[in-house]
Amino acid sequence: MQICRVVGHIWATKKESSLEGMKLMVLRACRDGIVTEEELVAADLVGAGIGEDVIVVSGSTARRAAGSDSLPIDAAIVGIIDTVETEREKKW
């Protein structure tokens, strides 16, 4: 899993028939809390919106989350993040 930010959506009137009805979003990966320029497209399974931080799975896990191992997707949004809390660095 990885954390990404939704930066856009894709409208595609012509696409693989198994993708009909599936919302496709443009994401930017986050590294160390910073949004990178690295973009990817993911199927939105949870109703995410532009500007939201999300949890993304990829590969066969994305296809399983979408309900079929035969879907032509490589990434899927499986959660919308409310907050992220990490342990602060401990100094001895």
C-alpha positions, 0 to 999 in steps of 0.5 A: 500500500502507498499514500497518494493525493488525488490530483485529477480524474479521467473521462474516457468515453471509449475504454475496455468494456470491463472498465465501464462504470469505473471511476478513474483518478489521477494520483501523485505519490507521497514520499515522507509526507511530500507530494511528488511529481510521480503520477499514476492512474487508479480505479476509485473504489471508495468515492475519493475526490480531488485534493484528498489523500488516499490509500492505494494498492497495486497489482493483483491486490488492486484487481482483487479489491475491485472484485475480479482478477481479470480486470485491466487495472494496476492500481486501486484506491481502497481508502480515504485518509482522515489523518496520519500519525507517525512516531516522532524521532526519539532523541537519547 
